[in-house]
């Protein structure tokens, strides 16, 4: 404590921090996307016109990479309405500069893929922004519905691939009793006579319950959320928030007759995934309720 107080009063000399030198065009691009851009048509049109004036034909400048980089930085600044403005800008630029939309979609999908492979609390809010941006891109007609639904199923299934050993064990296990008509009826007198045998049967059932049971999986499925995964244990529920954020953001455009079957299948997969979780925290419940 004494050392800390001494350093607070008389700090050691520090070397001057060298600021990063940013080229003028890159600095102006950052001003346009981070500061100037608003979710209004007039602002989006102005920023789009300014970006199109950049030297796109110069391979040294790499305008597509710079625009995508600062688009993502603008979304991570913390402003809630920025994701919608970026999606509108990507839709506006896709007519003349289609590489911007392609690079932006690839960057967003790669960030979500990195998070589900290396889940950390530090990157949770950053990944939520990417999920919201993905939904906004769909609303802006930049992202097709097939890619959005495929990403939803990828979030729910990644890490839960059915191993071949479990598939063979499930196929060899007697899962269902033989079907057919009832051959005989157990009368009340016979039930009373079998009371003495119930105790021994209960003991046998308890011994069987202690033995590990083989999870029955469908032979037509590739993934099953009941398959244990190190990157997605039963206590991890952040993927639910990601899926709910995507569907809720795209809800104004995704509920159409052509997407009915896909949406029902996605919600059924989400419900099946929910049954494998031990506990859903309050924020997860609110996100799920709002989404539904």
C-alpha positions as CSV (number, residue, x, y, z in Angstrom):
1,X,0.0,0.0,0.0
2,X,2.9,2.4,0.8
3,X,4.5,1.6,-2.5
4,X,1.3,2.1,-4.4
5,X,0.7,5.5,-2.7
6,X,4.3,6.5,-3.4
7,X,3.9,5.7,-7.1
8,X,0.7,7.6,-7.3
9,X,2.3,10.8,-5.9
10,X,5.7,10.4,-7.6
11,X,5.2,8.2,-10.7
12,X,8.2,7.0,-12.6
13,X,9.1,8.8,-15.8
14,X,7.4,7.5,-18.9
15,X,8.5,7.6,-22.4
16,X,6.5,9.6,-24.9
17,X,3.9,7.4,-26.6
18,X,4.2,7.5,-30.4
19,X,0.9,8.0,-32.1
20,X,0.1,5.9,-35.1
21,X,0.3,7.9,-38.3
22,X,-2.8,7.3,-40.4
23,X,-3.0,8.4,-44.0
24,X,-5.3,11.2,-44.8
25,X,-7.8,9.2,-46.9
26,X,-8.0,6.5,-44.3
27,X,-8.5,9.1,-41.6
28,X,-11.4,10.6,-43.6
29,X,-12.9,7.2,-44.2
30,X,-12.9,6.6,-40.4
31,X,-14.6,10.0,-39.9
32,X,-17.3,9.1,-42.4
33,X,-18.1,5.6,-41.0
34,X,-17.6,6.1,-37.3
35,X,-18.7,9.7,-36.7
36,X,-20.7,11.0,-39.7
37,X,-22.8,8.0,-40.6
38,X,-26.4,7.9,-39.3
39,X,-29.3,5.5,-40.1
40,X,-31.0,8.1,-42.4
41,X,-31.2,8.0,-46.1
42,X,-29.6,11.4,-46.6
43,X,-26.6,10.5,-44.5
44,X,-26.2,7.1,-46.1
45,X,-26.3,8.6,-49.6
46,X,-23.7,11.2,-48.7
47,X,-21.3,8.7,-47.2
48,X,-21.8,6.2,-50.1
49,X,-21.1,9.0,-52.6
50,X,-17.9,10.0,-50.7
51,X,-16.7,6.3,-50.5
52,X,-17.3,5.8,-54.3
53,X,-15.0,8.8,-55.0
54,X,-12.0,6.9,-53.5
55,X,-9.3,5.5,-55.8
56,X,-10.8,2.0,-56.2
57,X,-8.6,1.2,-59.2
58,X,-5.4,1.7,-57.1
59,X,-4.3,-1.8,-55.9
60,X,-2.1,-0.2,-53.2
61,X,-4.9,1.6,-51.6
62,X,-7.1,-1.6,-51.2
63,X,-10.3,0.4,-50.7
64,X,-12.5,-2.7,-50.2
65,X,-10.4,-3.9,-47.3
66,X,-10.3,-0.5,-45.7
67,X,-14.1,0.1,-46.0
68,X,-14.9,-3.3,-44.5
69,X,-12.4,-2.8,-41.7
70,X,-14.0,0.6,-40.6
71,X,-17.5,-0.7,-41.1
72,X,-16.9,-3.3,-38.5
73,X,-15.1,-0.8,-36.3
74,X,-18.2,1.5,-36.5
75,X,-20.4,-1.3,-35.3
76,X,-18.2,-2.0,-32.4
77,X,-18.2,1.6,-31.1
78,X,-21.3,0.8,-29.1
79,X,-24.0,2.8,-30.8
80,X,-27.2,0.8,-31.1
81,X,-28.3,2.3,-34.4
82,X,-25.0,2.0,-36.2
83,X,-25.6,-1.6,-37.4
84,X,-28.7,-0.5,-39.3
85,X,-26.8,2.3,-40.9
86,X,-23.9,0.0,-41.9
87,X,-26.4,-2.4,-43.4
88,X,-28.1,0.4,-45.4
89,X,-24.7,1.6,-46.6
90,X,-23.7,-2.0,-47.7
91,X,-26.9,-2.3,-49.6
92,X,-26.2,1.1,-51.3
93,X,-22.6,0.2,-52.2
94,X,-23.5,-3.3,-53.4
95,X,-24.8,-1.8,-56.7
96,X,-21.6,-0.2,-57.7
97,X,-19.0,-1.9,-55.4
98,X,-20.3,-5.5,-54.8
99,X,-17.0,-6.5,-53.2
100,X,-17.8,-4.4,-50.1
101,X,-20.9,-6.5,-49.3
102,X,-19.1,-9.8,-49.9
103,X,-16.2,-8.8,-47.8
104,X,-18.4,-7.6,-45.0
105,X,-20.5,-10.8,-44.9
106,X,-17.3,-12.9,-44.9
107,X,-15.8,-10.9,-42.0
108,X,-19.0,-11.2,-39.9
109,X,-19.3,-14.9,-40.5
110,X,-15.6,-15.4,-39.7
111,X,-15.9,-13.5,-36.4
112,X,-18.9,-15.6,-35.3
113,X,-17.1,-18.8,-36.3
114,X,-14.0,-17.8,-34.3
115,X,-16.2,-17.2,-31.2
116,X,-18.0,-20.5,-31.3
117,X,-14.7,-22.3,-31.7
118,X,-13.0,-20.2,-28.9
119,X,-15.8,-19.0,-26.6
120,X,-14.7,-16.3,-24.2
121,X,-16.6,-13.8,-22.1
122,X,-14.4,-11.0,-23.4
123,X,-15.7,-11.4,-27.0
124,X,-19.3,-12.0,-26.2
125,X,-20.6,-8.4,-26.8
126,X,-18.5,-8.2,-30.0
127,X,-20.1,-11.3,-31.3
128,X,-23.6,-10.1,-30.4
129,X,-22.9,-7.0,-32.5
130,X,-22.0,-9.3,-35.4
131,X,-25.2,-11.4,-35.0
132,X,-27.2,-8.2,-35.0
133,X,-25.4,-6.9,-38.1
134,X,-26.1,-10.2,-39.9
135,X,-29.8,-9.7,-39.2
136,X,-29.7,-6.1,-40.4
137,X,-27.9,-7.2,-43.6
138,X,-30.7,-9.6,-44.3
139,X,-33.3,-6.8,-43.8
140,X,-31.3,-4.6,-46.2
141,X,-31.5,-7.4,-48.9
142,X,-27.7,-7.9,-48.8
143,X,-27.8,-11.3,-47.2
144,X,-30.0,-14.2,-48.6
145,X,-32.3,-16.0,-46.2
146,X,-30.5,-19.3,-46.9
147,X,-27.3,-18.0,-45.4
148,X,-29.1,-16.7,-42.3
149,X,-30.9,-19.9,-41.6
150,X,-27.7,-21.9,-42.3
151,X,-25.8,-19.8,-39.7
152,X,-28.6,-20.4,-37.2
153,X,-28.3,-24.1,-37.6
154,X,-24.5,-23.9,-37.5
155,X,-24.7,-22.2,-34.2
156,X,-27.0,-24.8,-32.7
157,X,-25.1,-27.8,-34.2
158,X,-21.4,-27.0,-34.1
159,X,-19.5,-29.2,-31.8
160,X,-22.3,-31.8,-31.5
161,X,-21.4,-34.1,-34.4
162,X,-22.6,-37.6,-33.8
163,X,-19.6,-40.0,-33.6
164,X,-19.7,-43.2,-35.5
165,X,-19.3,-45.3,-32.3
166,X,-22.5,-43.7,-30.8
167,X,-24.3,-44.2,-34.1
168,X,-23.5,-48.0,-34.1
169,X,-24.3,-48.4,-30.5
170,X,-27.6,-46.6,-30.9
171,X,-28.5,-48.8,-33.9
172,X,-27.7,-52.0,-32.0
173,X,-29.6,-51.0,-28.9
174,X,-33.2,-52.2,-28.6
175,X,-35.0,-48.8,-28.5
176,X,-38.6,-49.8,-29.0
177,X,-40.7,-52.6,-27.8
178,X,-42.2,-54.8,-30.6
179,X,-45.4,-53.4,-31.9
180,X,-48.6,-55.4,-32.1
181,X,-51.9,-56.0,-30.4
182,X,-52.3,-56.6,-26.7
183,X,-52.1,-60.3,-26.1
184,X,-53.5,-60.5,-22.6
185,X,-54.9,-58.2,-19.9
186,X,-53.5,-58.2,-16.3
187,X,-56.4,-58.6,-13.8
188,X,-56.5,-57.1,-10.4
189,X,-55.9,-60.4,-8.6
190,X,-52.8,-61.1,-10.6
191,X,-51.5,-57.7,-9.7
192,X,-51.9,-58.5,-6.0
193,X,-50.1,-61.8,-6.4
194,X,-47.1,-60.0,-8.0
195,X,-46.6,-57.6,-5.1
196,X,-43.9,-59.7,-3.7
197,X,-41.9,-59.7,-6.9
198,X,-42.1,-55.9,-7.2
199,X,-39.4,-55.4,-4.6
200,X,-36.9,-57.5,-6.5
201,X,-37.8,-55.8,-9.8
202,X,-37.2,-52.4,-8.3
203,X,-33.8,-53.4,-7.2
204,X,-33.0,-54.7,-10.6
205,X,-34.2,-51.5,-12.2
206,X,-32.1,-49.4,-9.9
207,X,-29.0,-51.4,-10.8
208,X,-29.8,-50.9,-14.5
209,X,-30.3,-47.2,-14.0
210,X,-26.8,-46.9,-12.5
211,X,-25.3,-48.3,-15.7
212,X,-24.6,-45.7,-18.5
213,X,-27.4,-45.7,-21.1
214,X,-26.7,-45.3,-24.8
215,X,-28.3,-42.1,-26.2
216,X,-30.6,-43.1,-29.1
217,X,-29.8,-40.9,-32.1
218,X,-31.5,-40.8,-35.5
219,X,-29.6,-42.6,-38.3
220,X,-30.6,-39.7,-40.6
221,X,-29.1,-36.9,-38.5
222,X,-25.5,-35.6,-38.6
223,X,-25.8,-33.5,-35.4
224,X,-27.5,-34.0,-32.0
225,X,-27.3,-31.3,-29.2
226,X,-27.3,-34.1,-26.6
227,X,-23.8,-35.2,-27.8
228,X,-21.4,-33.6,-25.2
229,X,-19.0,-30.9,-26.4
230,X,-16.2,-29.2,-24.6
231,X,-16.8,-25.8,-26.4
232,X,-20.6,-26.0,-25.7
233,X,-21.3,-27.6,-22.3
234,X,-24.8,-27.8,-20.8
235,X,-24.2,-24.6,-18.8
236,X,-23.2,-22.5,-21.8
237,X,-26.2,-20.5,-23.1
238,X,-24.7,-17.7,-25.1
239,X,-25.5,-19.4,-28.5
240,X,-29.2,-19.0,-27.6
241,X,-28.7,-15.3,-27.3
242,X,-26.9,-15.2,-30.7
243,X,-29.7,-17.1,-32.4
244,X,-32.4,-15.0,-30.8
245,X,-30.6,-11.8,-31.8
246,X,-30.3,-12.9,-35.4
247,X,-34.0,-13.9,-35.7
248,X,-35.3,-11.0,-33.7
249,X,-33.4,-8.5,-35.8
250,X,-34.6,-10.0,-39.1
251,X,-38.1,-10.6,-37.8
252,X,-39.6,-7.7,-39.7
253,X,-38.6,-9.3,-43.1
254,X,-38.1,-13.0,-42.4
255,X,-41.8,-13.9,-41.6
256,X,-42.9,-14.6,-45.1
257,X,-44.8,-17.5,-46.8
258,X,-41.7,-18.6,-48.6
259,X,-39.7,-18.8,-45.3
260,X,-42.4,-20.5,-43.2
261,X,-41.1,-24.0,-43.3
262,X,-37.5,-22.8,-42.8
263,X,-38.5,-20.7,-39.8
264,X,-40.5,-23.5,-38.2
265,X,-37.6,-25.9,-38.6
266,X,-35.2,-23.3,-37.1
267,X,-37.5,-22.7,-34.1
268,X,-37.9,-26.5,-33.6
269,X,-34.1,-26.9,-33.6
270,X,-33.8,-24.0,-31.1
271,X,-36.3,-25.7,-28.8
272,X,-34.5,-29.0,-29.0
273,X,-31.3,-27.3,-28.2
274,X,-33.0,-25.6,-25.2
275,X,-33.9,-29.0,-23.7
276,X,-30.2,-29.9,-23.4
277,X,-29.4,-26.9,-21.1
278,X,-29.5,-27.3,-17.3
279,X,-30.4,-23.6,-16.6
280,X,-31.3,-20.6,-18.6
281,X,-30.4,-17.2,-16.9
282,X,-32.8,-14.3,-16.7
283,X,-31.3,-12.4,-19.7
284,X,-31.5,-15.5,-21.8
285,X,-35.1,-16.0,-20.9
286,X,-35.9,-12.4,-21.8
287,X,-34.1,-12.7,-25.2
288,X,-35.9,-16.0,-26.0
289,X,-39.3,-14.5,-25.0
290,X,-38.8,-11.4,-27.1
291,X,-37.7,-13.4,-30.0
292,X,-40.7,-15.7,-29.9
